[in-house]
Amino acid sequence: MLRSLRTASILFVLLSVLTGIAYPLLITGIAQGLFPQQAGGSLITSSGGTIGSELIGQPFDDPRYFWGRPSATGPSPYNAMAGSGSNLATTNPALADAVRERITHLRAADPTNTTAIPIDLVTTSASGLDPHISPAAALFQVRRVAQARGLDEAAVRKLVEQQIIGPTWGLFGAARVSVLRLNLALDTMKP
């Protein structure tokens, strides 16, 4: 029995070192060597400082900026430590009230826009962290953003179209727009 305990202890320590230290270090090294941007968190820098990540949305509520998909994370929106959906069923009246409130907010921000509001501007995602919106959601906001900034609406529309990211490898997912990258590009436009 003592011999079996000794063998088990040696195997436990050996496998702990192998799977708990050596393997993670090897995979981290490979990831940082082959994909340094992604392994580092896909951070976006501007003016020498980090301003966000390509993987996590940010709250924009100023009418001069494009707004992202609503976030259900708490206690603050786009809280990466609390990524989750609202867990409200489609039959839950609280979900319907939240969507109605978001529709009212969007209509109040741009009363002249009578087009249909894209669904991703009024519903949260499963993670609550989406950094992207659909091209339709970005185009829906063009008039408001152009008016708030004193920019030509056609120029802002063209900027949105330039920021559209196609499906991954042309096959997976849908076309999308990074809200942070779009707003950074928007900040470079002059009235």
Buried (B, 14 or more C-beta within 10 A) or exposed (E): EEEEEEEEEEEEEEEEEEEEEEEEEEEEEEEEEEEEEEBEBBEBEEEEEEEBBBBBBBBBEEBBBBBBBBBBBEEEBBBBEBBBBBEBEEEEEEBEEBBEEBEEBBEEBBEEBEEEBBEBBBBBBEBBBBBBBBBBBBBBBBBBBBBBBEBEEEEBBEBBEEBBBEEEEEEEEEEBBBBBBBBBBBEEBEE
